[in-house]
Amino acid sequence: MSPDAAIDVSNLGKSYGSVTAIRGVSFTVRPGEIFGLLGPNGAGKSTTLRILITVLPPSSGTATVLGHNVTTEADTVRRLIGYVPQERAIDRFLTGREHLELLGNLYHLPRRELRSRIDELLQLVDLGAQADRVAKTYSGGMKRKLDIACGLLPNPRIVFLDEPTLGLDVHSRLRIWEHIRQLRERGITIVMTTNYLDEADRLCDRLAILDGGVVRAIGSPMELKAGVGGDSVSLTIGDRDADVLHRLRDGVMALPFVRDARPTSTGLDIRAESPEKSLPAVLDVAHRLNCRVEGIEYHRPRLDDVFVAHTGHAIKGEYPDDGEA
């Protein structure tokens, strides 16, 4: 156990009968950082989060939040944290301010302190001007801001966010990211789940990649991308016959600066060193094998490359639906 950790998770497991949701999950979260749990639906992100917020008991392992065990000291943990679920039960006929007042009464906050706290939070999430409008007139992004304000009402030291931008349009997502960064600047530790690669890459200081209930990798986005090694060259091939792709892969893999090559639905993804040497050589191989190259894409390692490298498959649901304002 790390004495300086805001959260310490050790060999955490959760099973439902014969079904294992997570197993052997271990990580630490440092004070004041944004820590992400990245993975597709069913990876074990929400199970891990629910154990940390004390609503789900683990089957094995231990977890502490600010030094308090989430199982034996659950009441203490709950007083120190805030939680923003994927979907909060918002009453569409209450105003934003009334939602916070109702929640504050449930927390038994003194009325004078509550009024001051509500005003502060409404300004923090840019809802001051809309505070007295009923929630049914709010956009998806405004409702999410209200969710975050509700999670911050008890003045927590750690805030847990479950898929904070799920289903929001691009503009609303960027605004929510800005508010999350503001929380970090205030010294609040953030733990968030996400299946959006760009969100994890641009927002998280460090992250754990979960897949199949297991932590596959942990580190900062930069560290994880550097660990993949090499640059990516993606070829779109006109003739995508399986035998043609197989011969192309064998020819490319024979090049000394190629690390890996994988067939795709459109051609071949190649991991290579020294792109100024690899690209001409790869094209020469394709030409000798009479493969018609219709497109070439080159890029440095990205978080999706990291995910594939550690799990063997692409993440599903990685791009948001831009349909909701």
C-alpha contacts under 8 A as a table, 3 or more apart, distances in Angstrom:
res1	aa1	res2	aa2	distance
1	M	8	D	6.44
1	M	10	S	7.83
2	S	5	A	5.43
2	S	8	D	6.79
2	S	28	T	7.65
3	P	67	G	7.71
4	D	30	R	7.29
4	D	31	P	7.78
5	A	8	D	6.07
5	A	28	T	6.15
5	A	29	V	5.79
5	A	30	R	5.02
5	A	31	P	6.39
5	A	66	L	7.17
6	A	28	T	7.46
6	A	29	V	5.57
6	A	30	R	5.33
6	A	31	P	5.00
6	A	65	V	5.99
6	A	66	L	4.83
6	A	67	G	7.35
6	A	189	T	7.66
7	I	28	T	5.50
7	I	29	V	4.94
7	I	30	R	7.05
7	I	63	A	7.28
7	I	64	T	5.64
7	I	65	V	4.60
7	I	66	L	6.01
7	I	67	G	7.48
8	D	26	S	7.75
8	D	27	F	6.28
8	D	28	T	4.56
8	D	29	V	6.59
8	D	63	A	5.58
8	D	64	T	5.24
8	D	65	V	6.71
9	V	12	L	6.56
9	V	25	V	7.04
9	V	26	S	4.88
9	V	27	F	5.20
9	V	28	T	6.04
9	V	61	G	7.89
9	V	62	T	6.09
9	V	63	A	4.36
9	V	64	T	6.57
10	S	24	G	7.43
10	S	25	V	6.45
10	S	26	S	4.44
10	S	27	F	6.74
10	S	61	G	5.75
10	S	62	T	5.37
10	S	63	A	6.18
11	N	23	R	7.01
11	N	24	G	4.02
11	N	25	V	4.86
11	N	26	S	5.12
11	N	60	S	7.23
11	N	61	G	4.74
11	N	62	T	6.80
12	L	22	I	7.28
12	L	23	R	6.03
12	L	24	G	5.15
12	L	25	V	4.72
12	L	26	S	6.43
12	L	58	P	6.79
12	L	59	S	7.67
12	L	60	S	5.58
12	L	61	G	4.14
12	L	62	T	5.90
12	L	63	A	7.27
13	G	20	T	7.83
13	G	21	A	7.49
13	G	22	I	5.05
13	G	23	R	4.17
13	G	24	G	5.75
13	G	25	V	6.59
13	G	58	P	5.95
13	G	59	S	5.46
13	G	60	S	4.83
13	G	61	G	6.09
14	K	20	T	6.13
14	K	21	A	5.55
14	K	22	I	5.30
14	K	23	R	6.54
14	K	47	T	7.76
14	K	57	P	7.93
14	K	58	P	5.18
14	K	59	S	4.64
14	K	60	S	6.62
15	S	18	S	6.89
15	S	19	V	5.55
15	S	20	T	4.20
15	S	21	A	5.56
15	S	22	I	7.12
15	S	59	S	6.22
16	Y	19	V	5.07
16	Y	20	T	6.25
16	Y	21	A	7.34
17	G	20	T	7.76
20	T	23	R	7.02
20	T	213	G	7.50
21	A	42	G	7.99
21	A	43	A	7.83
21	A	44	G	5.82
21	A	47	T	7.09
21	A	212	G	7.73
21	A	213	G	5.47
22	I	25	V	6.80
22	I	43	A	7.98
22	I	44	G	5.60
22	I	47	T	7.42
22	I	48	T	7.51
22	I	212	G	7.39
22	I	213	G	3.84
22	I	214	V	6.02
23	R	213	G	5.93
23	R	214	V	5.85
24	G	61	G	7.65
24	G	214	V	6.66
24	G	215	V	7.79
25	V	213	G	7.85
25	V	214	V	6.11
25	V	215	V	5.86
26	S	215	V	7.41
27	F	208	A	7.72
27	F	218	I	7.81
29	V	33	E	7.32
29	V	35	F	6.50
30	R	33	E	5.90
30	R	189	T	7.70
31	P	187	G	7.84
31	P	188	I	7.70
31	P	189	T	5.64
32	G	184	R	5.86
32	G	185	E	7.95
32	G	187	G	5.04
32	G	188	I	5.33
32	G	189	T	4.23
32	G	190	I	7.23
33	E	184	R	6.48
33	E	188	I	7.69
33	E	189	T	5.28
33	E	190	I	6.21
33	E	204	C	7.86
33	E	205	D	6.13
33	E	206	R	7.78
34	I	184	R	6.98
34	I	189	T	6.25
34	I	190	I	4.62
34	I	191	V	5.95
34	I	192	M	7.51
34	I	203	L	7.32
34	I	204	C	5.04
34	I	205	D	5.31
34	I	206	R	6.79
35	F	190	I	6.10
35	F	191	V	4.86
35	F	192	M	6.37
35	F	204	C	5.59
35	F	205	D	6.09
35	F	206	R	5.15
35	F	207	L	5.28
35	F	208	A	7.85
36	G	191	V	5.85
36	G	192	M	4.95
36	G	193	T	5.68
36	G	194	T	7.06
36	G	200	A	6.47
36	G	204	C	5.81
36	G	205	D	7.96
36	G	206	R	6.43
36	G	207	L	4.32
36	G	208	A	6.23
37	L	45	K	5.97
37	L	191	V	7.62
37	L	192	M	6.15
37	L	193	T	4.62
37	L	194	T	6.31
37	L	207	L	5.78
37	L	208	A	5.12
37	L	209	I	6.18
37	L	210	L	6.79
38	L	45	K	7.24
38	L	193	T	6.05
38	L	194	T	5.22
38	L	195	N	5.52
38	L	196	Y	7.63
38	L	197	L	7.70
38	L	200	A	6.93
38	L	207	L	6.83
38	L	208	A	6.13
38	L	209	I	4.90
38	L	210	L	5.98
39	G	43	A	5.63
39	G	44	G	7.94
39	G	45	K	6.95
39	G	194	T	6.74
39	G	195	N	5.12
39	G	209	I	5.91
39	G	210	L	5.07
39	G	211	D	5.91
39	G	315	I	6.82
40	P	43	A	5.54
40	P	195	N	5.32
40	P	210	L	7.99
40	P	211	D	7.11
40	P	315	I	5.67
40	P	316	K	5.57
40	P	317	G	6.70
40	P	318	E	7.72
41	N	44	G	7.82
41	N	195	N	7.32
41	N	316	K	7.62
41	N	317	G	7.81
42	G	45	K	7.50
42	G	211	D	7.95
42	G	212	G	7.21
42	G	213	G	7.77
43	A	210	L	5.68
43	A	211	D	4.56
43	A	212	G	4.94
43	A	213	G	5.14
43	A	214	V	7.67
44	G	47	T	5.22
44	G	48	T	6.17
44	G	210	L	6.75
44	G	211	D	7.18
44	G	212	G	6.96
44	G	213	G	4.72
44	G	214	V	7.61
45	K	48	T	5.30
45	K	49	L	6.26
45	K	193	T	6.13
45	K	210	L	6.93
45	K	213	G	7.92
46	S	49	L	4.90
46	S	50	R	6.01
46	S	162	D	7.10
46	S	193	T	7.13
47	T	50	R	5.20
47	T	51	I	6.35
47	T	56	L	7.70
48	T	51	I	5.29
48	T	52	L	6.42
49	L	52	L	5.10
49	L	53	I	6.34
49	L	160	F	7.48
49	L	162	D	7.76
49	L	193	T	7.87
50	R	53	I	5.17
50	R	54	T	6.23
50	R	55	V	5.53
50	R	56	L	5.46
51	I	54	T	5.06
51	I	55	V	6.03
51	I	56	L	4.66
51	I	57	P	5.83
51	I	58	P	6.30
51	I	70	V	7.35
52	L	55	V	7.82
52	L	56	L	8.00
52	L	63	A	6.92
52	L	64	T	7.78
52	L	65	V	7.37
52	L	70	V	6.28
53	I	56	L	7.79
53	I	70	V	7.34
53	I	77	V	7.48
53	I	78	R	6.86
53	I	81	I	7.61
53	I	83	Y	7.56
53	I	160	F	7.82
54	T	57	P	6.80
54	T	70	V	5.58
54	T	71	T	6.73
54	T	74	A	5.79
54	T	77	V	7.60
54	T	78	R	7.33
57	P	71	T	6.57
58	P	61	G	7.00
58	P	62	T	7.70
62	T	69	N	7.38
62	T	70	V	7.89
63	A	69	N	5.94
63	A	70	V	5.96
64	T	67	G	5.32
64	T	68	H	4.94
64	T	69	N	4.34
64	T	70	V	5.63
65	V	68	H	5.18
65	V	69	N	6.53
65	V	70	V	6.72
65	V	77	V	6.43
66	L	77	V	7.84
68	H	73	E	5.90
68	H	74	A	7.89
68	H	76	T	7.22
68	H	77	V	6.37
69	N	72	T	5.57
69	N	73	E	5.20
69	N	74	A	6.93
69	N	77	V	7.66
70	V	73	E	5.61
70	V	74	A	4.92
70	V	77	V	6.42
71	T	74	A	5.47
73	E	76	T	5.52
73	E	77	V	6.39
74	A	77	V	5.07
74	A	78	R	6.19
75	D	78	R	5.24
75	D	79	R	6.58
76	T	79	R	5.32
76	T	80	L	6.76
77	V	80	L	5.29
77	V	81	I	6.50
78	R	81	I	5.48
78	R	82	G	7.70
79	R	154	P	7.83
79	R	156	P	7.49
80	L	156	P	5.18
80	L	157	R	5.80
80	L	158	I	6.78
81	I	154	P	7.98
81	I	156	P	4.65
81	I	157	R	5.92
81	I	158	I	4.88
81	I	159	V	5.67
81	I	160	F	7.52
82	G	151	G	4.83
82	G	152	L	5.85
82	G	153	L	7.84
82	G	154	P	7.00
82	G	155	N	7.66
82	G	156	P	5.33
82	G	157	R	7.77
82	G	158	I	6.28
82	G	159	V	4.54
82	G	160	F	6.16
83	Y	151	G	5.06
83	Y	152	L	7.91
83	Y	159	V	5.68
83	Y	160	F	4.77
83	Y	161	L	6.14
84	V	88	R	7.62
84	V	147	D	6.12
84	V	148	I	6.00
84	V	150	C	7.59
84	V	151	G	5.28
84	V	159	V	7.59
84	V	160	F	6.14
84	V	161	L	4.88
84	V	162	D	6.20
84	V	164	P	7.60
85	P	88	R	6.10
85	P	147	D	7.95
85	P	161	L	6.33
85	P	162	D	5.07
85	P	163	E	7.61
85	P	164	P	7.85
86	Q	161	L	7.80
86	Q	162	D	5.26
86	Q	163	E	5.74
86	Q	164	P	6.63
86	Q	166	L	7.38
88	R	147	D	6.69
90	I	99	H	7.72
90	I	135	A	7.44
91	D	94	L	5.57
91	D	99	H	7.80
91	D	135	A	6.94
92	R	95	T	7.79
92	R	134	V	6.38
92	R	135	A	4.65
92	R	136	K	4.41
93	F	134	V	5.42
93	F	135	A	6.15
93	F	136	K	6.38
94	L	98	E	5.82
94	L	99	H	6.35
94	L	134	V	5.13
94	L	135	A	5.97
95	T	98	E	5.07
95	T	99	H	6.34
95	T	131	A	6.42
95	T	132	D	5.16
95	T	133	R	5.04
95	T	134	V	3.90
95	T	135	A	5.38
96	G	99	H	5.27
96	G	100	L	6.64
96	G	130	Q	7.41
96	G	131	A	4.87
96	G	132	D	6.13
96	G	133	R	6.65
96	G	134	V	6.60
96	G	135	A	6.18
96	G	146	L	6.69
97	R	100	L	5.25
97	R	101	E	6.20
97	R	118	I	7.19
97	R	131	A	5.21
97	R	132	D	6.06
98	E	101	E	4.91
98	E	102	L	6.02
98	E	132	D	7.90
99	H	102	L	5.24
99	H	103	L	6.26
99	H	150	C	7.90
100	L	103	L	5.11
100	L	104	G	5.93
100	L	118	I	6.56
100	L	149	A	7.77
100	L	150	C	6.15
100	L	153	L	7.49
101	E	104	G	5.00
101	E	105	N	6.24
101	E	114	L	7.33
101	E	115	R	7.92
101	E	118	I	7.57
102	L	105	N	5.27
102	L	106	L	6.53
103	L	106	L	5.05
103	L	107	Y	6.40
103	L	150	C	7.29
104	G	107	Y	4.99
104	G	108	H	6.20
104	G	109	L	5.59
104	G	114	L	6.42
104	G	153	L	7.03
104	G	154	P	7.77
105	N	108	H	4.76
105	N	109	L	6.05
106	L	109	L	7.83
107	Y	154	P	7.27
109	L	113	E	6.77
109	L	114	L	5.84
110	P	113	E	5.32
110	P	114	L	5.92
111	R	114	L	4.90
111	R	115	R	6.22
112	R	115	R	5.38
112	R	116	S	6.48
113	E	116	S	5.28
113	E	117	R	6.03
114	L	117	R	5.00
114	L	118	I	6.00
115	R	118	I	5.20
115	R	119	D	6.27
116	S	119	D	5.29
116	S	120	E	6.26
117	R	120	E	5.11
117	R	121	L	6.20
117	R	153	L	7.03
118	I	121	L	5.17
118	I	122	L	6.07
118	I	153	L	7.35
119	D	122	L	5.27
119	D	123	Q	6.35
119	D	128	G	7.38
120	E	123	Q	5.37
120	E	124	L	6.22
121	L	124	L	4.85
121	L	125	V	6.30
121	L	149	A	5.70
121	L	152	L	7.58
121	L	153	L	7.48
122	L	125	V	5.48
122	L	126	D	6.04
122	L	127	L	4.90
122	L	128	G	4.89
122	L	131	A	6.97
122	L	149	A	6.94
123	Q	126	D	4.98
123	Q	127	L	6.02
123	Q	128	G	5.11
124	L	127	L	7.75
124	L	179	H	7.52
125	V	128	G	7.97
125	V	145	K	5.74
125	V	146	L	7.54
125	V	148	I	7.78
125	V	149	A	6.83
125	V	179	H	6.48
126	D	129	A	7.59
126	D	145	K	7.88
127	L	130	Q	5.13
127	L	131	A	5.62
127	L	142	M	7.44
127	L	145	K	7.58
127	L	146	L	7.71
128	G	131	A	5.20
129	A	132	D	7.75
130	Q	133	R	5.42
133	R	137	T	7.00
133	R	138	Y	7.95
134	V	137	T	5.95
134	V	138	Y	7.43
135	A	138	Y	5.16
135	A	143	K	7.28
138	Y	141	G	7.84
138	Y	142	M	5.54
138	Y	143	K	6.03
139	S	142	M	5.16
139	S	143	K	6.27
139	S	324	E	7.98
139	S	325	A	5.74
140	G	143	K	5.19
140	G	144	R	6.31
140	G	168	L	6.44
140	G	172	S	7.96
140	G	324	E	6.41
140	G	325	A	5.57
141	G	144	R	5.10
141	G	145	K	6.33
141	G	168	L	6.38
141	G	169	D	7.90
141	G	172	S	5.07
141	G	173	R	7.50
141	G	176	I	7.74
141	G	325	A	6.44
142	M	145	K	5.00
142	M	146	L	6.29
143	K	146	L	4.99
143	K	147	D	6.23
144	R	147	D	4.87
144	R	148	I	6.33
144	R	164	P	7.45
144	R	165	T	7.68
144	R	176	I	7.88
145	K	148	I	5.11
145	K	149	A	6.26
145	K	176	I	7.10
146	L	149	A	4.99
146	L	150	C	6.18
147	D	150	C	5.12
147	D	151	G	6.32
148	I	151	G	5.02
148	I	152	L	6.29
149	A	152	L	5.11
149	A	153	L	6.20
150	C	153	L	5.25
151	G	154	P	7.34
151	G	159	V	7.21
152	L	155	N	5.43
152	L	156	P	6.23
152	L	159	V	7.40
153	L	156	P	7.67
156	P	159	V	6.52
156	P	188	I	7.60
157	R	187	G	7.90
157	R	188	I	5.37
157	R	189	T	6.43
158	I	188	I	5.70
158	I	189	T	4.67
158	I	190	I	5.89
158	I	191	V	7.59
159	V	188	I	7.14
159	V	189	T	6.32
159	V	190	I	5.07
159	V	191	V	6.34
160	F	190	I	6.03
160	F	191	V	4.85
160	F	192	M	5.71
161	L	164	P	5.64
161	L	190	I	7.41
161	L	191	V	6.19
161	L	192	M	4.48
161	L	193	T	6.49
162	D	192	M	5.67
162	D	193	T	5.08
162	D	194	T	7.23
163	E	166	L	5.43
163	E	192	M	6.76
163	E	193	T	5.17
163	E	194	T	4.93
163	E	195	N	7.62
164	P	176	I	7.67
164	P	192	M	7.39
164	P	193	T	7.68
164	P	194	T	7.53
165	T	168	L	5.56
165	T	172	S	7.88
165	T	173	R	5.54
165	T	176	I	7.07
166	L	320	P	6.89
167	G	320	P	5.92
167	G	321	D	5.37
167	G	322	D	7.04
167	G	323	G	7.73
167	G	324	E	6.59
168	L	172	S	5.99
168	L	173	R	5.96
168	L	320	P	7.01
168	L	321	D	6.72
168	L	322	D	6.25
168	L	323	G	7.47
168	L	324	E	5.52
168	L	325	A	6.42
169	D	172	S	5.44
169	D	173	R	6.17
169	D	320	P	7.36
169	D	321	D	6.65
169	D	322	D	4.16
169	D	323	G	6.23
169	D	324	E	5.48
169	D	325	A	5.50
170	V	173	R	5.09
170	V	174	L	6.33
170	V	322	D	6.30
171	H	174	L	5.28
171	H	175	R	6.43
172	S	175	R	5.09
172	S	176	I	6.25
172	S	325	A	7.05
173	R	176	I	5.15
173	R	177	W	6.22
174	L	177	W	5.04
174	L	178	E	6.29
175	R	178	E	5.05
175	R	179	H	6.45
176	I	179	H	5.09
176	I	180	I	6.24
177	W	180	I	5.09
177	W	181	R	6.26
177	W	203	L	6.86
178	E	181	R	5.20
178	E	182	Q	6.32
179	H	182	Q	4.97
179	H	183	L	6.43
180	I	183	L	5.14
180	I	184	R	6.60
180	I	190	I	7.90
181	R	184	R	5.10
181	R	185	E	6.33
181	R	203	L	7.65
182	Q	185	E	4.98
182	Q	186	R	6.41
183	L	186	R	5.08
183	L	187	G	6.72
183	L	188	I	5.56
183	L	189	T	7.86
183	L	190	I	7.90
184	R	187	G	5.11
184	R	188	I	5.01
184	R	189	T	6.25
184	R	190	I	7.02
185	E	188	I	7.30
194	T	197	L	7.88
194	T	199	E	7.39
194	T	200	A	6.98
195	N	315	I	7.53
195	N	316	K	7.70
195	N	317	G	6.52
195	N	318	E	5.45
196	Y	199	E	5.29
196	Y	200	A	6.42
196	Y	317	G	7.28
196	Y	318	E	4.44
196	Y	319	Y	5.94
196	Y	320	P	7.25
197	L	200	A	5.23
197	L	201	D	6.08
197	L	303	L	6.34
197	L	304	D	6.66
197	L	318	E	5.94
197	L	319	Y	7.78
198	D	201	D	5.03
198	D	202	R	5.99
198	D	303	L	7.89
199	E	202	R	5.41
199	E	203	L	5.64
199	E	204	C	7.59
200	A	203	L	5.48
200	A	204	C	5.29
200	A	207	L	7.34
200	A	221	P	7.64
201	D	204	C	6.25
201	D	221	P	5.56
201	D	303	L	6.74
204	C	207	L	6.43
204	C	220	S	7.50
204	C	221	P	7.52
205	D	220	S	5.69
205	D	221	P	7.33
206	R	218	I	7.25
206	R	219	G	5.17
206	R	220	S	3.98
206	R	221	P	6.44
207	L	218	I	5.69
207	L	219	G	5.67
207	L	220	S	6.10
207	L	221	P	7.18
208	A	215	V	6.39
208	A	216	R	7.38
208	A	217	A	5.76
208	A	218	I	4.38
208	A	219	G	6.77
209	I	215	V	5.69
209	I	216	R	5.47
209	I	217	A	5.29
209	I	218	I	6.37
209	I	307	F	7.33
210	L	213	G	6.23
210	L	214	V	5.45
210	L	215	V	4.53
210	L	216	R	5.79
210	L	217	A	7.65
211	D	214	V	5.51
211	D	215	V	6.63
211	D	216	R	6.79
211	D	311	T	6.88
215	V	218	I	7.54
216	R	310	H	6.04
216	R	311	T	7.07
217	A	224	L	7.81
217	A	310	H	7.05
218	I	224	L	7.50
219	G	222	M	7.98
219	G	223	E	5.92
219	G	224	L	5.85
220	S	223	E	5.12
220	S	224	L	6.14
221	P	224	L	5.19
221	P	225	K	6.13
221	P	303	L	7.03
222	M	225	K	5.24
222	M	226	A	6.08
223	E	226	A	5.11
223	E	227	G	6.11
224	L	227	G	5.08
224	L	228	V	6.73
224	L	303	L	7.60
224	L	306	V	6.48
225	K	228	V	5.44
225	K	229	G	7.33
225	K	301	P	5.56
225	K	302	R	6.01
225	K	303	L	6.20
225	K	305	D	7.67
225	K	306	V	5.97
226	A	229	G	5.64
226	A	301	P	7.27
228	V	301	P	6.88
228	V	305	D	7.46
228	V	306	V	6.11
228	V	309	A	7.05
229	G	301	P	7.23
230	G	259	R	7.59
230	G	271	R	5.75
230	G	272	A	5.05
230	G	273	E	4.84
230	G	274	S	7.79
230	G	300	R	7.52
230	G	301	P	7.07
231	D	271	R	5.58
231	D	272	A	5.38
231	D	273	E	6.22
231	D	274	S	7.90
231	D	275	P	6.98
231	D	298	Y	7.40
231	D	299	H	6.12
231	D	300	R	4.85
231	D	301	P	5.75
232	S	269	D	6.91
232	S	270	I	5.61
232	S	271	R	4.79
232	S	272	A	6.38
232	S	297	E	7.95
232	S	298	Y	5.63
232	S	299	H	5.39
232	S	300	R	6.15
232	S	301	P	6.53
233	V	269	D	5.96
233	V	270	I	5.04
233	V	271	R	6.49
233	V	272	A	7.39
233	V	279	L	7.53
233	V	296	I	6.98
233	V	297	E	5.70
233	V	298	Y	4.58
233	V	299	H	6.81
234	S	267	G	7.45
234	S	268	L	5.79
234	S	269	D	4.46
234	S	270	I	6.08
234	S	296	I	5.71
234	S	297	E	5.02
234	S	298	Y	6.39
235	L	266	T	7.66
235	L	267	G	5.49
235	L	268	L	5.20
235	L	269	D	6.44
235	L	293	V	6.66
235	L	294	E	7.59
235	L	295	G	5.84
235	L	296	I	4.87
235	L	297	E	6.68
236	T	266	T	5.28
236	T	267	G	4.66
236	T	268	L	6.84
236	T	293	V	5.89
236	T	294	E	5.38
236	T	295	G	4.80
236	T	296	I	6.34
237	I	240	R	6.00
237	I	266	T	6.31
237	I	267	G	4.88
237	I	268	L	7.66
237	I	291	C	6.72
237	I	292	R	5.69
237	I	293	V	4.73
237	I	294	E	5.63
237	I	295	G	7.23
238	G	291	C	7.27
238	G	292	R	5.19
238	G	293	V	6.13
238	G	294	E	5.95
239	D	244	V	7.34
239	D	291	C	6.75
239	D	292	R	6.57
240	R	244	V	6.65
240	R	245	L	6.35
240	R	266	T	7.03
240	R	267	G	6.44
241	D	244	V	5.23
241	D	245	L	6.33
242	A	245	L	5.20
242	A	246	H	6.10
243	D	246	H	5.01
243	D	247	R	6.24
244	V	247	R	5.28
244	V	248	L	6.14
244	V	291	C	7.38
245	L	248	L	4.97
245	L	249	R	6.01
245	L	263	P	6.70
245	L	267	G	7.06
245	L	268	L	7.41
246	H	249	R	5.15
246	H	250	D	6.26
246	H	263	P	7.88
247	R	250	D	5.13
247	R	251	G	6.14
247	R	289	L	7.75
248	L	251	G	5.08
248	L	252	V	6.09
248	L	285	V	7.22
248	L	286	A	6.46
248	L	289	L	7.01
248	L	291	C	7.76
249	R	252	V	5.12
249	R	253	M	5.97
249	R	261	A	6.14
249	R	262	R	7.25
249	R	263	P	7.43
249	R	268	L	7.42
250	D	253	M	5.16
250	D	254	A	6.37
251	G	254	A	5.36
251	G	255	L	7.24
251	G	285	V	6.27
252	V	255	L	5.56
252	V	258	V	7.03
252	V	261	A	7.30
252	V	282	V	6.09
252	V	285	V	6.63
253	M	256	P	7.72
253	M	258	V	5.93
253	M	259	R	7.33
253	M	260	D	6.64
253	M	261	A	6.61
254	A	258	V	7.63
255	L	258	V	5.66
255	L	281	A	7.77
257	F	272	A	5.75
257	F	273	E	5.27
257	F	274	S	7.05
257	F	278	S	6.68
258	V	261	A	7.62
258	V	270	I	7.20
258	V	271	R	6.04
258	V	272	A	4.29
258	V	273	E	6.34
258	V	278	S	7.33
259	R	270	I	7.67
259	R	271	R	5.40
259	R	272	A	5.45
259	R	273	E	7.45
260	D	270	I	5.79
260	D	271	R	5.07
260	D	272	A	7.14
261	A	268	L	6.61
261	A	269	D	5.52
261	A	270	I	4.28
261	A	271	R	6.20
262	R	268	L	5.63
262	R	269	D	5.19
262	R	270	I	6.51
263	P	266	T	7.97
263	P	267	G	5.81
263	P	268	L	4.46
263	P	269	D	6.30
264	T	267	G	5.12
264	T	268	L	5.44
264	T	269	D	6.76
272	A	275	P	6.72
272	A	278	S	6.57
273	E	278	S	6.94
274	S	277	K	5.59
274	S	278	S	6.02
275	P	278	S	4.80
275	P	279	L	5.67
276	E	279	L	6.16
276	E	280	P	7.32
277	K	280	P	6.06
277	K	281	A	6.47
278	S	281	A	5.16
278	S	282	V	5.94
279	L	282	V	5.13
279	L	283	L	6.20
280	P	283	L	5.17
280	P	284	D	6.12
281	A	284	D	4.97
281	A	285	V	6.34
282	V	285	V	5.15
282	V	286	A	6.35
283	L	286	A	5.01
283	L	287	H	6.12
284	D	287	H	5.03
284	D	288	R	6.20
285	V	288	R	5.20
285	V	289	L	6.30
286	A	289	L	5.21
286	A	290	N	6.14
286	A	291	C	5.00
286	A	292	R	7.32
286	A	293	V	7.36
287	H	290	N	4.99
287	H	291	C	5.93
287	H	292	R	7.45
288	R	291	C	7.73
293	V	296	I	7.58
299	H	302	R	7.90
301	P	305	D	6.03
301	P	306	V	7.42
302	R	305	D	5.21
302	R	306	V	6.55
303	L	306	V	4.87
303	L	307	F	6.22
304	D	307	F	5.00
304	D	308	V	6.24
304	D	314	A	6.82
304	D	315	I	7.33
305	D	308	V	5.19
305	D	309	A	6.03
306	V	309	A	5.04
306	V	310	H	6.29
307	F	310	H	5.38
307	F	311	T	5.93
307	F	312	G	7.61
307	F	313	H	7.31
307	F	314	A	6.59
307	F	315	I	6.98
308	V	311	T	5.22
308	V	312	G	4.77
308	V	313	H	4.79
308	V	314	A	5.28
308	V	315	I	7.64
309	A	312	G	5.77
309	A	313	H	7.82
311	T	314	A	7.84
315	I	318	E	6.15
317	G	320	P	7.38
321	D	324	E	7.29
322	D	325	A	7.65
